[in-house]
Structures are given as structure tokens and as C-alpha cells.
Amino acid sequence: MNKSKISICIMGFLSTALLVYLDQFSKQLAVTYLAGDRDIALIPGVLQLHYLENTGAAFSLLENKMWLFYLLTPILCVFMALLFVRLPKDKKFHLLRIVLIFLIAGAIGNFIDRVLYQYVIDFIYVSLINFPVFNVADIYVTCSVVVLFLLILFVYSDEDLSVIMDKMKFWKKSSIER
């Protein structure tokens, strides 16, 4: 690995660590100021802070299936980290790197909660549409997935996606097998 690739990896690691810290810090603020049914209306009738302990995933799916999260989250994070490291240095993959940083940070942020508390701390509630309560890590993941779909649909060509897939192959057929 050359110096520029190492620099990219260090910046990715530091960015991820900062995002995880911000997520965890926001959740500790929620525990301190919201736990015990003390909601705070930011925009009355639209947006409020409401403390919730979520034992599932988005929309409380897979409630009480912690073993699944304990298994899948590290696997997905390793896969995304490998993709991050193996992406070509080309400038056109810069946005994909940012998306991966936010996806990994969101996954780690909620994983930390699951390991420490056996639930995820959620506290942002859009009451106008009765949207499920969520947290900063959820914002990272949701926005990243939307951006990822947009990148795949409108930015990256089939050739770019093939380059990415080739970089993720852990083994190549030897010349004997071809």
C-alpha cells in the first residue's frame, strides 16, 4: 500500500471515529436530558426529542433479535472497510468512500448501543407524520443508502461498478484454471 492509500485509510478511520463519537455523544445527551418522559418540542407539532429504547432495527423490525445484529454488523462493517481500502484512488470514487464512512459509522454507533445496553437509544421524533423515533446513527445510514442509490443510478457507469466488483474479489482464477 502506498503513502496516498495509507493517508486515505487514516482519514477514513478518523472520520468514522469522529462520526461515531458524535452519535454516542448525542445519545448520552438524550439519556441525560430526555430519559423519564421529558420530551422537548423543537418545532411544536412537527419535531420533538423523545427518548426511546429500541430493541429492534428500523421501525422496530426484528425486535429482540440481538444475536442477528451481533453477527451481521461486524461482518458488514468488515466488508465495507475492505471495499473502502480496495477502492481505486480515482477521484470519481471519493463520494463512495464518504458514503462508506457514514454507513460504517452508523452501523458501529448502533452496534455499540446493542452491546452495552441490549437496545439502541433513539430520540428524534417527527410527530407531524408520526415517523418512528430514530437517532443520529440512523440518519448516517439512511442518508448514505439514498446517496449510494443515486450514485449507482446516475454517477457510476457499469464499467465503474465492474471495477469495484473486481477489487472485491478475494481470489482470482489462476492461469491454469482459465
C-alpha positions in Angstrom: 0.0 0.0 0.0 1.4 3.4 -1.0 1.5 6.6 1.1 -1.6 8.2 -0.5 -3.6 5.0 0.1 -2.5 4.9 3.7 -3.4 8.6 4.1 -6.9 7.8 2.7 -7.3 5.0 5.1 -6.2 7.1 8.1 -8.6 9.9 7.1 -11.4 7.3 6.7 -10.7 5.8 10.1 -10.5 9.3 11.8 -13.7 10.4 10.1 -15.5 7.3 11.1 -14.3 7.6 14.7 -15.5 11.3 14.8 -18.9 10.4 13.5 -19.3 7.5 16.0 -18.3 9.9 18.8 -20.9 12.4 17.7 -23.6 9.7 17.6 -22.7 8.4 21.0 -22.4 11.9 22.5 -25.9 12.8 21.2 -27.3 9.6 22.7 -25.7 10.4 26.1 -27.3 13.8 25.9 -30.6 12.1 25.2 -30.2 9.8 28.3 -29.3 12.7 30.5 -32.0 15.2 29.4 -34.8 13.0 27.9 -35.0 9.7 29.8 -38.0 9.6 32.1 -40.6 11.0 29.7 -39.3 14.6 29.4 -40.0 15.3 25.8 -38.7 18.5 24.3 -40.7 20.1 21.4 -38.3 21.7 18.9 -41.0 22.6 16.5 -44.3 22.1 18.2 -46.5 19.5 16.3 -43.7 18.7 13.9 -40.4 17.7 15.6 -39.6 16.7 19.1 -37.0 14.9 21.1 -38.4 11.8 22.7 -36.4 9.1 24.5 -36.9 5.6 23.4 -35.1 2.3 23.9 -35.4 0.3 20.7 -34.6 -3.5 20.9 -35.1 -3.9 17.1 -34.0 -2.3 13.9 -35.7 0.4 11.8 -39.4 0.6 12.6 -38.7 -1.9 15.4 -38.3 -4.7 12.9 -36.5 -7.8 14.2 -37.3 -6.8 17.8 -35.4 -8.8 20.4 -33.2 -10.5 17.7 -29.9 -9.1 19.1 -28.0 -12.2 18.1 -28.7 -11.3 14.5 -27.2 -7.8 14.9 -24.2 -9.2 16.8 -23.5 -11.5 13.9 -24.3 -9.3 10.9 -23.0 -5.9 12.0 -19.3 -6.9 12.3 -19.5 -8.8 9.0 -21.0 -5.9 7.1 -18.5 -3.4 8.7 -15.5 -5.6 7.7 -17.0 -5.9 4.1 -17.5 -2.1 3.9 -14.0 -1.4 5.3 -12.4 -3.8 2.8 -14.3 -2.1 0.0 -13.1 1.3 1.3 -9.5 0.1 1.3 -9.7 -1.6 -2.1 -11.4 1.2 -4.0 -9.2 2.7 -6.6 -7.7 6.1 -5.7 -9.5 7.7 -8.6 -11.3 11.0 -7.6 -14.6 9.5 -9.0 -14.8 7.1 -6.1 -14.4 9.8 -3.5 -18.1 10.1 -2.9 -18.4 6.3 -2.5 -15.7 6.5 0.2 -17.7 9.1 2.1 -20.8 7.0 1.8 -18.9 4.0 3.3 -17.6 6.1 6.1 -21.1 7.2 7.1 -22.5 3.7 6.7 -19.8 2.2 8.9 -20.1 4.9 11.5 -23.9 4.4 11.7 -23.5 0.7 12.0 -20.9 1.0 14.7 -22.9 3.6 16.6 -25.9 1.4 16.9 -23.8 -1.7 17.5 -22.2 0.0 20.5 -25.6 0.6 22.0 -26.7 -3.0 21.4 -23.6 -4.4 23.0 -23.6 -2.0 26.0 -27.4 -1.8 26.7 -29.1 -4.5 24.6 -31.1 -1.8 22.9 -30.5 1.3 20.7 -31.1 4.8 22.1 -33.4 6.7 19.8 -34.6 10.2 20.5 -35.6 12.2 17.3 -39.3 12.1 16.6 -41.1 13.7 13.6 -44.5 13.9 15.2 -46.1 15.6 12.1 -46.1 12.3 10.3 -45.8 10.0 13.3 -42.5 8.8 11.9 -40.7 6.2 14.1 -38.2 7.6 16.6 -34.6 7.5 15.3 -31.1 8.7 16.2 -28.0 10.2 14.6 -26.6 6.8 13.5 -29.9 6.1 11.7 -29.5 9.4 9.9 -26.0 8.4 8.8 -27.2 5.1 7.4 -30.4 6.3 5.8 -28.8 9.3 4.0 -25.8 7.1 2.9 -28.1 4.5 1.4 -30.0 7.2 -0.5 -26.8 8.7 -1.8 -25.5 5.2 -2.7 -28.5 4.5 -4.8 -28.2 7.9 -6.5 -24.5 7.2 -7.2 -25.3 3.8 -8.7 -28.2 5.2 -10.8 -26.7 8.4 -12.0 -23.0 8.7 -11.5 -21.2 5.3 -11.8 -21.2 3.5 -15.1 -21.4 -0.2 -15.5 -17.6 -0.2 -16.1 -17.1 1.7 -12.8 -19.2 -0.9 -10.9 -17.3 -3.7 -12.6 -14.0 -2.2 -11.4 -15.4 -2.1 -7.8 -16.6 -5.7 -8.0 -13.2 -6.8 -9.4 -11.5 -5.1 -6.5 -13.6 -7.1 -4.0 -12.6 -10.5 -5.4 -10.5 -12.2 -2.8 -9.1 -14.7 -5.1 -8.5 -14.7 -8.9 -8.6 -17.8 -11.1 -5.1 -18.9 -11.8 -3.9 -19.2 -15.4 -4.2 -23.0 -15.1 -8.0 -22.7 -14.3 -8.8 -20.3 -17.2 
